[in-house]
Amino acid sequence: MNLAIEILQRSGEHLLLVAIAIGLALLIALPLSLAIHRRPRWAAPVLALANAVQTIPSLAIFGLLLTVPLLGGIGTTPAVVALTLYALLPLLRGFLAGLAQVPAGLKQAGQALGLNGAQVLRYIEAPLALPVAMAGLRVATVISVGVATIAAAIGAGGLGVFIFRGIATVDNGQILAGALPAAAIALAADAGLGALERRLSRPFRRPGGDDQRSGRWLKAGLAGLSLVVVLALVLVSLQPGETVRIGSKAFTEQLILGELLAQQIESDTTLKVQRRFGLGGTGLLHDSLRQGRLDGYVEYTGTAWTAILNQPAPPPGPAAAQQVWQNTRLAYGRRFGLEVFPSLGFANSFAILVRQADAQRLGLQTITDAAVHTPAWRAGFGYEFLNRADGYAGLVRRYGLRFAAPPQSMDLGLTYRALAAGQVDLIAGDSTNGLIPTLQLRMLRDDRGYFPPYDAVPIFRRAVLRRHPSLLAAIDRLSGRLTVATMQRLNAQVDLEKRPVEMVVRQWRREAGLAPERPRR
């Protein structure tokens, strides 16, 4: 997909998320503010609750909402709920502060002139409270635009897709492709609301004069908001038709493999692909697949066997890879209704890495060799490795590793550069990462057989395969096509040459002799 078109589509998704969330927050905050204004004793508990929500880190609240069954896991629903919750506090504070500053004498004067409660609110309280209330709305909108970038982490789309993709591939261009349009949207929204505020805040004179003019501007503002929502819906729906949802984890190789599945499906079938890449860890993708929020992604057999099925690694040997694949395939089909396809042709094992200079100086070949030196070393690991069954805790036990300080946790894509820069001395990376030779890192041999085989295998819901049988042939064409050397080269093209993932995959498919893509319908 052309970058400019994708930016437009992601901007549409972003606008839609923000518009729906602000609309819902207004529907909650307006009546709630009026109720609190009439019953001031409600203010303390309501604002305390809104404050409590605001103190929760945004990424944490997105993650927490994924576990709420009614919200359906990944996607737009939990994202909209999170953004709505974040918008409530500035809206409530703005509305309540605006109403509180209206002098009591003016309200009494209005009542003395025969105005009822609704008329006092309309003609006296609302116009005087408007500037402060609009300030709250502007703050809520700008906050929502910024926080909405995190929605990409749970598959809700938006401009955060570029930001997370850029972090995973250490690509500033991708980060700016998401950050700059998001900043532009925030500035435009703030300027638009500011102009609306100035129009609505003109001095009130009589019900038939400026009030009518303000009413027209209010209607114009609502019409503009509706237009934004419609435009966002149009941008989001530029690719109509039956779709298959393909996911990926949040590192370079997974972005490449997710794009490979997507392009092959679009080439060999009439289906459209909805790309939900960079979703994070294994558990989130697996749960999303089971819940029907995703249709397929590429997993690694050792990860499925240990992290999902909670099985111990098999004894090392030539039959281990086939044994893990076969047992995983049977278990996934029986327990989850998922189809595990044959390997794409390569295994991406965990690689315990050190600097090549250190390995040569200390004569390090195996992880056991390194264990003698780790008490003076600092380690850095990805978030998932620190918590998974075949990760840090088991590795430390198997090899008796001790470090000078608790390991630093960071994004997996950053660990390689941290090691090369001397910020840490040992990491757990991917054996297929193209940065390993470029940054002069050395992979230590797993001499005690701690890690299981990690063959890359597509996993799909059997329900979607029954509904779209053409998927079977498309996915089978990829079996055995990739080697470790090829995967390292593709990863390097993205990480080092800063080439777009889509372009890298498209070129490799041509080189591999796969069928050219059909023209989009």
C-alpha positions in Angstrom: 0.0 0.0 0.0 1.3 3.5 -0.8 2.5 5.3 2.3 0.4 8.4 1.6 -2.8 6.3 1.2 -2.0 4.4 4.4 -1.4 7.7 6.3 -4.9 8.8 5.1 -6.5 5.6 6.2 -4.8 5.6 9.6 -5.7 9.2 10.0 -9.3 8.3 9.3 -9.1 5.5 12.0 -7.6 8.0 14.4 -10.3 10.6 13.8 -13.0 8.1 14.2 -11.6 6.8 17.5 -11.3 10.3 18.9 -14.7 11.6 17.6 -16.6 8.6 19.0 -14.8 8.8 22.3 -15.3 12.6 22.7 -19.0 12.2 21.7 -19.5 9.5 24.3 -17.6 11.5 27.0 -19.8 14.5 26.3 -23.0 12.4 26.6 -21.7 11.3 30.0 -20.1 14.5 31.3 -22.8 17.0 30.4 -25.8 15.5 32.4 -23.4 14.4 35.1 -22.0 17.9 35.5 -25.6 19.4 35.7 -26.5 16.7 38.3 -23.4 17.5 40.4 -24.1 21.3 40.0 -27.5 20.7 41.5 -26.2 18.3 44.2 -22.7 19.6 45.2 -22.2 16.7 47.6 -21.7 14.4 44.6 -18.7 16.3 43.4 -16.1 14.8 45.7 -16.7 11.1 44.9 -17.3 11.6 41.2 -14.2 13.7 40.7 -12.2 11.3 42.9 -13.2 8.4 40.6 -12.4 10.4 37.5 -9.0 11.4 39.0 -8.3 7.8 39.8 -8.9 6.8 36.2 -6.6 9.6 35.0 -3.7 8.4 37.2 -3.7 5.0 35.5 -1.0 4.9 32.8 -2.7 4.9 29.4 -1.0 1.7 28.2 -2.0 0.0 31.4 -5.7 0.9 31.0 -5.7 -0.3 27.4 -4.2 -3.6 28.6 -6.7 -3.9 31.5 -9.7 -3.4 29.2 -8.5 -6.3 27.0 -9.5 -8.7 29.8 -13.1 -7.4 30.0 -15.1 -10.1 28.2 -17.9 -7.7 27.2 -15.5 -5.6 25.2 -14.4 -8.4 23.0 -10.6 -8.3 23.3 -8.5 -6.4 20.8 -10.0 -3.8 18.4 -11.8 -0.5 18.6 -14.2 -1.2 21.4 -11.7 -1.3 24.3 -9.9 1.6 22.7 -13.0 3.8 22.6 -13.8 2.9 26.2 -10.3 3.8 27.3 -10.3 7.2 25.4 -13.8 8.0 26.8 -12.6 7.4 30.4 -9.6 9.6 29.8 -11.7 12.4 28.4 -14.1 12.5 31.4 -11.9 14.3 33.9 -11.1 17.5 31.9 -14.7 17.7 30.7 -16.1 17.3 34.2 -13.7 19.8 35.6 -14.3 22.3 32.8 -18.1 22.1 33.0 -18.2 22.3 36.8 -15.7 25.1 37.0 -17.6 27.1 34.4 -21.0 26.6 36.2 -19.4 27.4 39.6 -18.1 30.8 38.5 -21.6 32.1 37.5 -22.5 34.7 40.2 -25.5 33.7 42.3 -27.0 37.2 42.0 -27.4 36.8 38.3 -29.2 33.6 38.7 -31.5 35.1 41.3 -32.1 38.1 39.0 -33.1 35.8 36.2 -35.5 34.0 38.5 -36.9 37.3 39.7 -37.7 38.2 36.0 -39.7 35.0 35.7 -37.2 32.6 34.2 -37.6 29.0 35.2 -34.7 26.7 36.0 -34.2 25.5 32.4 -34.3 29.1 31.1 -31.8 30.3 33.8 -29.4 27.5 32.6 -29.9 28.3 29.0 -29.8 32.1 29.0 -27.5 32.8 32.0 -25.5 29.9 33.3 -24.6 28.3 30.0 -23.3 31.4 28.2 -21.2 32.5 31.2 -19.8 29.0 31.8 -19.1 28.4 28.1 -15.4 29.7 27.9 -14.3 27.5 30.8 -16.3 24.5 29.6 -14.9 24.8 26.1 -11.4 24.9 27.5 -12.1 21.6 29.2 -13.4 20.2 25.8 -10.3 21.4 24.0 -8.0 19.8 26.6 -10.0 16.5 26.5 -9.8 16.5 22.7 -6.0 17.1 22.5 -5.4 14.4 25.2 -7.6 12.0 23.3 -5.7 12.6 20.0 -2.4 11.8 21.8 -3.6 8.8 23.8 -5.3 7.3 20.7 -1.8 6.6 19.3 -1.5 3.8 21.9 -4.7 2.2 20.6 -2.5 0.6 17.9 -1.0 -1.7 20.5 -4.4 -3.5 20.9 -5.3 -3.6 17.2 -7.5 -0.5 17.0 -5.5 1.0 14.2 -4.9 4.8 14.0 -1.6 6.7 13.5 0.0 4.8 16.4 0.5 1.9 13.9 3.4 3.9 12.4 4.9 4.8 15.8 4.9 1.2 17.1 6.2 0.0 13.7 9.0 2.6 13.9 10.0 1.6 17.4 10.1 -2.1 16.4 12.3 -1.4 13.4 14.2 1.6 14.9 13.0 3.7 12.0 12.5 7.4 12.7 10.8 7.9 9.4 8.0 5.6 10.5 7.7 7.2 13.9 7.4 10.7 12.3 4.8 9.3 9.8 2.6 8.7 12.8 3.6 11.5 15.1 3.4 14.4 12.7 -0.2 13.7 11.4 -1.3 13.1 15.0 0.1 16.5 16.0 -1.5 18.1 13.0 -4.9 16.6 14.0 -4.5 17.8 17.6 -3.6 21.3 16.5 -6.4 21.5 14.0 -9.0 20.2 16.5 -7.8 22.7 19.1 -7.9 25.6 16.6 -11.4 24.6 15.4 -12.8 24.3 18.9 -11.2 27.7 19.7 -12.9 29.3 16.8 -16.2 27.8 17.8 -15.7 29.0 21.4 -15.1 32.6 20.2 -18.3 32.5 18.2 -20.4 31.1 20.9 -18.9 33.4 23.6 -20.1 36.7 22.1 -21.8 38.9 24.6 -25.4 37.8 25.3 -28.0 40.5 24.6 -31.5 39.0 24.0 -33.0 35.6 23.2 -33.8 36.6 19.6 -30.4 38.1 18.7 -27.0 36.8 19.5 -28.6 33.7 21.1 -30.0 32.7 17.7 -26.6 33.4 16.1 -24.8 31.3 18.8 -27.4 28.5 18.2 -26.5 28.5 14.5 -22.8 28.3 15.3 -23.5 25.5 17.7 -25.4 23.6 15.0 -22.6 24.3 12.6 -20.1 22.9 15.1 -22.2 19.7 15.5 -22.5 19.5 11.7 -18.7 19.8 11.4 -18.2 17.0 14.0 -20.6 14.8 12.1 -18.7 15.6 8.9 -15.4 14.5 10.6 -17.0 11.2 11.6 -18.4 10.6 8.1 -15.0 11.5 6.6 -13.2 9.1 9.0 -15.6 6.3 8.1 -15.0 6.9 4.4 -11.2 6.8 4.9 -11.4 3.7 7.0 -13.6 1.9 4.5 -11.4 2.5 1.4 -10.9 -1.3 1.1 -14.4 -2.9 1.0 -15.3 -6.5 0.6 -14.7 -9.7 2.5 -11.7 -9.4 4.7 -9.3 -11.7 6.6 -7.6 -10.3 9.7 -3.9 -11.0 9.9 -1.9 -10.1 13.1 1.7 -10.0 14.1 3.9 -9.4 17.1 5.8 -6.2 17.6 9.2 -6.8 16.1 10.7 -6.6 12.7 10.5 -10.3 11.7 6.9 -10.6 12.7 6.0 -7.5 10.7 7.6 -9.1 7.7 5.9 -12.4 8.2 2.5 -10.8 8.8 3.0 -8.8 5.6 4.0 -11.9 3.7 0.8 -13.7 4.7 -1.2 -10.6 3.8 0.3 -10.2 0.3 0.1 -13.9 -0.5 -3.6 -14.0 0.5 -4.3 -10.9 -1.6 -2.4 -12.4 -4.5 -4.0 -15.9 -4.6 -7.5 -15.1 -3.4 -10.1 -12.4 -3.9 -10.1 -11.6 -0.2 -9.0 -8.3 1.3 -6.6 -8.3 4.3 -7.0 -6.2 7.4 -3.5 -5.9 8.8 -3.3 -5.8 12.6 0.4 -5.8 13.1 2.6 -5.0 16.2 0.1 -6.3 18.7 2.6 -7.3 21.4 3.0 -10.7 23.0 2.1 -14.2 22.3 -0.8 -14.4 24.8 -2.6 -11.4 23.3 -2.4 -12.8 19.7 -3.4 -16.3 20.8 -6.4 -15.0 22.8 -7.4 -12.8 19.9 -7.3 -15.7 17.5 -9.5 -17.9 19.8 -12.0 -15.1 20.3 -12.3 -14.5 16.5 -10.7 -11.0 16.6 -7.9 -12.3 14.4 -8.0 -15.0 11.7 -4.3 -15.9 11.5 -0.7 -15.0 12.3 2.8 -16.6 12.3 3.9 -18.3 15.5 6.9 -20.3 16.6 6.5 -23.9 17.5 8.6 -23.7 20.7 6.7 -20.7 21.9 3.3 -22.4 21.3 4.5 -25.5 23.0 5.9 -23.9 26.1 4.1 -20.5 26.5 0.6 -21.6 25.4 0.5 -25.4 26.0 2.8 -25.1 29.1 4.8 -28.2 28.1 8.5 -28.8 28.8 11.0 -28.5 26.1 11.7 -31.9 24.5 15.2 -33.5 24.7 17.6 -32.1 22.0 17.8 -34.2 18.9 17.2 -34.4 15.2 13.5 -35.4 15.7 12.7 -32.7 18.2 11.5 -30.1 15.7 9.1 -32.5 14.0 7.9 -33.8 17.4 7.1 -30.4 18.7 5.3 -29.4 15.5 3.2 -32.5 15.3 2.2 -32.4 19.0 1.5 -28.7 18.8 -0.7 -29.2 15.7 -2.8 -31.9 17.4 -3.2 -30.0 20.6 -4.1 -26.7 18.9 -6.7 -28.4 16.8 -8.3 -30.4 19.7 -8.2 -27.6 22.3 -8.6 -24.4 20.4 -10.0 -25.2 16.9 -6.8 -23.7 15.3 -4.9 -25.1 12.3 -1.1 -25.1 12.6 0.5 -25.2 9.1 3.9 -26.6 8.2 7.0 -24.5 8.8 7.8 -21.6 6.5 11.2 -23.2 6.3 13.3 -21.7 9.0 13.5 -21.6 12.8 14.0 -18.4 14.8 15.5 -19.6 18.1 16.3 -17.4 21.1 19.9 -16.3 20.7 21.9 -15.5 23.8 24.2 -12.7 22.5 27.3 -11.0 23.6 29.7 -8.6 21.9 32.0 -10.3 19.5 35.0 -8.5 21.0 34.1 -9.9 24.5 33.6 -13.4 23.1 37.1 -13.4 21.5 38.8 -11.8 24.5 37.2 -14.3 27.0 37.1 -17.3 24.7 33.3 -17.6 24.9 31.5 -20.3 22.7 28.6 -21.5 24.9 26.2 -20.1 27.4 28.0 -22.2 30.0 31.3 -20.3 29.2 29.5 -17.0 29.8 28.1 -18.1 33.1 31.5 -17.6 34.8 31.5 -13.9 33.9 27.9 -12.9 34.3 28.3 -11.8 38.0 30.1 -8.7 36.7 27.8 -8.2 33.7 24.5 -6.3 33.1 21.8 -8.1 31.1 18.9 -6.6 29.0 15.9 -8.6 27.8 12.6 -8.0 26.0 9.4 -7.7 28.1 8.1 -11.1 26.9 11.3 -13.0 27.5 11.3 -11.9 31.1 7.9 -13.4 31.8 7.4 -16.5 29.5 7.9 -20.1 30.5 10.9 -20.6 28.2 12.4 -17.3 29.1 14.6 -15.6 31.7 13.7 -17.6 34.9 14.3 -21.0 33.4 17.5 -19.9 31.6 19.0 -18.6 34.9 18.1 -21.9 36.6 19.5 -24.1 33.8 22.8 -22.3 33.6 23.2 -20.8 37.1 23.4 -17.3 35.8 23.9 -14.4 38.2 24.1 -10.7 37.1 25.5 -7.6 38.7 22.0 -6.1 38.8 18.5 -7.1 37.9 18.1 -7.3 34.1 16.9 -4.2 32.3 13.7 -4.6 30.4 13.2 -2.9 27.1 11.7 -3.3 23.7 13.2 -6.3 21.9 14.3 -4.2 18.9 16.4 -1.9 21.2 18.3 -4.7 23.0 20.7 -5.2 20.1 21.8 -1.6 19.9 22.0 -1.5 23.7 24.4 -4.4 23.7 26.5 -3.0 20.9 26.7 0.4 22.7 27.9 -1.2 25.9 24.8 -0.4 27.9 24.3 -4.1 28.7 26.6 -7.1 28.3 24.2 -9.9 27.4 20.8 -10.1 25.7 18.3 -12.7 24.4 17.7 -11.9 20.8 16.5 -13.7 17.7 18.8 -16.0 15.7 17.5 -14.5 12.4 18.0 -10.9 13.2 20.0 -9.0 10.6 21.7 -6.8 13.2 23.7 -9.6 14.7 26.5 -9.6 12.0 26.2 -5.9 11.4 26.7 -4.9 15.0 29.4 -7.5 15.5 27.5 -9.6 18.0 28.3 -13.3 18.9 25.6 -15.9 19.4 26.4 -18.3 22.2 25.6 -22.0 21.7 22.8 -23.4 23.9 25.0 -26.3 25.1 22.5 -27.6 27.7 19.5 -27.7 25.3 17.4 -25.2 27.2 15.5 -23.8 24.3 13.0 -25.9 22.3 12.8 -25.7 18.4 11.2 -22.5 17.1 10.0 -23.2 13.6 7.9 -20.4 12.1 4.4 -21.7 11.3 1.2 -19.9 10.2 -1.7 -20.5 12.6 -5.3 -19.9 11.4 -8.8 -20.4 12.8 -10.3 -23.5 11.2 -13.6 -21.7 11.0 -12.2 -19.1 8.6 -10.5 -21.8 6.6 -13.8 -23.6 6.1 -15.5 -20.3 5.1 -12.7 -19.4 2.7 -11.1 -22.7 1.4 -8.9 -20.7 -1.0 -6.8 -19.7 1.9 -5.4 -23.2 2.3 -3.6 -23.2 -1.1 -2.4 -19.6 -0.6 -0.8 -20.4 2.8 0.6 -23.8 1.7 2.5 -22.1 -1.2 4.7 -20.5 1.5 5.7 -23.7 3.2 9.4 -24.3 3.2 10.1 -21.1 1.2 12.3 -19.2 3.7 15.7 -20.1 5.1 17.5 -18.6 8.1 19.9 -16.7 5.8 17.0 -15.3 3.8 15.2 -14.2 6.9 18.3 -12.5 8.2 18.6 -10.7 4.9 15.0 -9.5 4.9 15.3 -8.4 8.5 18.5 -6.4 7.7 16.8 -4.7 4.8 14.2 -3.3 7.1 16.4 -2.7 10.2 19.5 -1.4 8.5 18.5 -0.2 5.1 15.3 1.3 6.4 13.3 -0.1 3.5 9.5 -0.4 4.0 8.3 -3.8 5.1 5.8 -4.0 2.2 8.5 -3.3 -0.4 10.9 -5.8 1.1 8.2 -8.6 1.1 7.0 -7.7 -2.4 10.6 -7.9 -3.8 11.3 -11.2 -2.1 8.0 -12.7 -3.5 9.1 -11.8 -7.0 12.5 -13.3 -6.4 10.9 -16.5 -5.0 8.8 -17.0 -8.1 5.5 -16.6 -6.3 2.5 -15.6 -8.5 2.3 -11.8 -9.1 -0.4 -10.0 -7.3 -3.7 -9.5 -9.1 -4.9 -6.0 -9.7 -7.0 -4.7 -6.8 -10.7 -4.8 -7.5 
